[in-house]
Every structure is written in C-alpha cells, then in structure tokens.
Amino acid sequence: DAGVIQSPRHEVTEMGQEVTLRCKPISGHNSLFWYRQTMMRGLELLIYFNNNVPIDDSGMPEDRFSAKMPNASFSTLKIQPSEPRDSAVYFCASSKMTGNQPQHFGDGTRLSIL
Amino acid sequence: TQLLEQSPQFLSIQEGENLTVYCNSSSVFSSLQWYRQEPGEGPVLLVTVVTGGEVKKLKRLTFQFGDARKDSSLHITAAQPGDTGLYLCAGAPGGGSNYKLTFGKGTLLTVNP
C-alpha cells in the first residue's frame, strides 16, 4: 500500500518567494496533519484537518502560512512570503479518526529559504 | 501547555549493549506513543501505551508507561546497528483533543558495530 506522499522532497528558494508543499494522504484516512520539525523546537503540529475541514490551526505560526484540503486525497501548505526562519522539514501525516489510531507520516519536505 | 522531555538527548553505544531512554512530563496523558525516525524519513510508530503501568514488548524493545501516566521509558536489549535512529515519544491529551500529540525532541541513538 502506498504511504503518505509528499512533494517536493527538497525545496530551496529565496526569501520572499511563495512556497507550496503538497501531500497525498493514505486512501481511507480522514484525518490529515501538517507538522514542522526543527532542531530547536522538535516536531510541532501546524494544522489538523478532519474530513477535509480544518479543525485546529492554532499551530500555524503566522498569516504567511495557509493550508487547504480541497478533497480527501490532496492537501497543500503554502508560505507566502517565505522567510529564512521558515527553513525546516515539513511533514504531512494521516490517520483514521477513531480512537488511538496511529498517525502515518510522509518522508517530509526539507525547505531551505535563503 | 503540555511538555515532554526526553533524555538523554544523544546516546552512542556499542553493539550488544543495553540502554534505556526516558520521556517525562508534569502532565497526565491519556496515551503515549513511541516513534522511530531514520534520516530523511518520517517518524514510524513503534507502540502505543494506554494504561498506567502498562508494559509492552516489541522483540528487543520494552516500553513502559508510568503508573501516573506522566512518564514512559524505552529499554533496548542487546542493541544492534539497525536500532540507530531518533526515538520520539508523543503524548495524547485525551478527550476530543486526542489528535493533538505533544512530541518530545527525541533521543538520537547511534549503535556502533
């Protein structure tokens, strides 16, 4: 079975540019999560969707960050304009929203803002 | 804000040695998960512990949830190079917010052949 698929795997861009990260969750999973991982802060939850609806975006750092889930098989995380402090590894995860179901992570997008 | 502290932050040992890593908090969690993350990959779930005092074994790995559900430990017996990775614990607050995992910063384990 295909796992969570993220693209691109690596992104290097200059500050001020728009960055779009993409995620395809596991088929049949109705919960989707975006995380950011840095050495200083570890893994932080940015936003959580359930059945394509954003439920909790309290972790989104600033208005420069936005996320969408237009259908059950696709989500995007956009940063506009990007800044060097946004450099991190961004993970998407999905799960079945029942009980203590595990979250399945993609392999991440390593983002570097110059 | 619930925080999870993991110790040690770094651990380098020889193949065949035993080790224990810890995950501590002042908060109570409804459940606690352990993940292993390898370079260039996302975290992969190893185990979920739910009941205070629970012990789960996964081959050479033994996981324990504290009686008060505030802490957990992971013990590896006879470590192998394939055990190398970042070990993360994550706590779930319970109730309707069970999706909102709090992750520790991890223990980076290196097992040398």
Contacts between the chains, C-beta under 8 A, distances in Angstrom:
chain1	res1	chain2	res2	distance
A	4	B	42	7.4
A	31	B	99	6.4
A	33	B	99	7.4
A	41	B	105	7.9
A	42	B	88	7.9
A	42	B	103	5.5
A	42	B	104	6.7
A	42	B	105	3.9
A	42	B	106	6.6
A	43	B	43	7.4
A	43	B	88	6.9
A	43	B	90	7.9
A	43	B	103	4.1
A	44	B	103	7.7
A	45	B	100	6.3
A	45	B	101	6.9
A	48	B	99	5.6
A	48	B	100	7.2
A	50	B	99	7.8
A	55	B	99	7.8
A	56	B	99	7.7
A	56	B	100	6.7
A	91	B	42	5.3
A	91	B	43	7.8
A	93	B	42	7.2
A	95	B	99	7.7
A	97	B	99	7.3
A	99	B	98	8.0
A	100	B	31	5.2
A	100	B	48	5.4
A	100	B	50	6.6
A	100	B	92	6.9
A	100	B	98	6.9
A	102	B	33	7.0
A	102	B	45	4.2
A	102	B	48	6.8
A	103	B	45	7.3
A	103	B	101	7.1
A	104	B	45	7.7
A	105	B	42	2.9
A	105	B	43	5.2
A	105	B	44	7.2
A	106	B	42	5.4
A	107	B	40	6.7
A	107	B	41	5.1
A	107	B	42	5.3
A	108	B	40	7.8
A	108	B	41	7.5
A	108	B	42	5.6
